[in-house]
Amino acid sequence: MSDFRESVFLRRAEAGEKLEDVLVIDGHCHMGPYFGFHIPDNGIGAMVRVMDRVGIDTIIASPHVAIGPDFRLGNDLIAEAMRRYPKRVLGYAFLNPRYEDGVLAELERCVSLGMRQIKLHSSN
């Protein structure tokens, strides 16, 4: 396999060309506001518009609110985004291992909502 620096995909991306003939998945995205810095147009609708503009087919995402304040609310928000954009958005089941009571039930709930990835984060 050729070196990435010599890749035709890299040359096309640097030229600003959408890679419409290639499946492009962004494997780590967050939606919604974040306490650390301003993110304009941070809802899923705006994210999908940007995905269309730059040629991203699918994202795997979780909401910022899940990082600390409320991982269950975050899971609800990403489940709604998955319902709105079923071919475009895959969600992480966001779990905080510090909350031992109910974390298994939350994982099972997330699986029932269609999530197939897990993100563990114990920020609080």
PEVEN-V995903 format. One line per field, one symbol per residue. phi: phi as a letter, one per 40 degrees, with the letter a starting at -180 (. if undefined). burial: I if it has 16 or more other ideal C-beta (glycine too) atoms within 10 Angstrom, else O. A space follows every 10 residues. Layout:
BEGIN
phi->???
burial->???
END
This chain:
BEGIN
phi->.ccdcccccc cccccgcccc cbcbbccabb bgcbccacbc fccccccccc dccbgccabb bacddccbca cccdcccccc ccccbccbbb bcccbbcccc cgcccccccc ccchcbbbbc abcb
burial->OOOOOOOOOO OOOOOOOOOO OOOIOOOOII IIOOOOOOOO OOOIOOIIOO IOOOIIOIII IIIIIIIOOI IIOIIIIIIO IIOOIOOIII IIIIIIOOOO OOOOOIIOII OOIOIOOOIO IOOO
END
